[in-house]
Amino acid sequence: MNTKKKNLLLIFTRNPELGKCKTRLASKVGDYAALEVYKFLLEHTVSVTQNLNMEKYVYYSESIWKNDVWDNTVYQKKLQNGNDLGMRMKQAFLDGFDSGFEKIIIIGSDMYDLSQKNLEEAFAKLDEHDYVLGPAEDGGYYLLGMTSFKEELFQNKDWGTDTVLHNTLSDLKNENYFMLKTKNDVDHYEDIKDIPVFQQFLKHIKE
């Protein structure tokens, strides 16, 4: 199996619909600006993943869109399946391992702080480690990778809270894992208000 066939990148994304994405950000900047920010983040995620030499699956939250930023010739498109984020991620990993992939990493689609090089490094770390984890500043994680399936990682988590990283590390305490650099994902106005590239979406905001 060549590298492309061994490595799988899972990208979890929300369908970019008005009023349905980045709701915490929208509470400050409004639904329209939040949607524009999210579309910008999707395009960024495409730019840092499209040239990776591996299989790439995009998992949609609501429905599969045929014609969007995710090129059908680059990404396989699938639908998330499960009652909560843990169940949906678990199913995606299981599908990947069942298909014969040896190294699988999952990311979201709202990380402006992520580069192609970061993702290549994460896959490289799985040569010497069984798990790789990218901690987020808000107490969650922006990346999870593994070479063997571990069900506990997807159970007993209060998803979307600042306890997820701590509880995930507890699950990994007896495992051979690597921690990447902490990064900031985009959930709140404070996450983007001082980053120049986002100013175009925030002109209407009054502090």
Buried (B, 14 or more C-beta within 10 A) or exposed (E): EEEEEBBBBBBBBBEBEEEBBBEEBBEBBBBEBBBBBBBBBBEBBBEBBBEBEBBBBBBBBEEEBEEBBBEEEEBEBBEBEEEEBBBBBBBBBBBBBEEEBBBBBBBBBBBBBBEEEBBBBBBEBBEEBBBBBBBBBBBBBBBBBBBEBBEEBBEEBEBBEEEBBEBBBEBBEEBEBBBBEEBBBBBBBEBBBEEEEBEEBBEEEEE
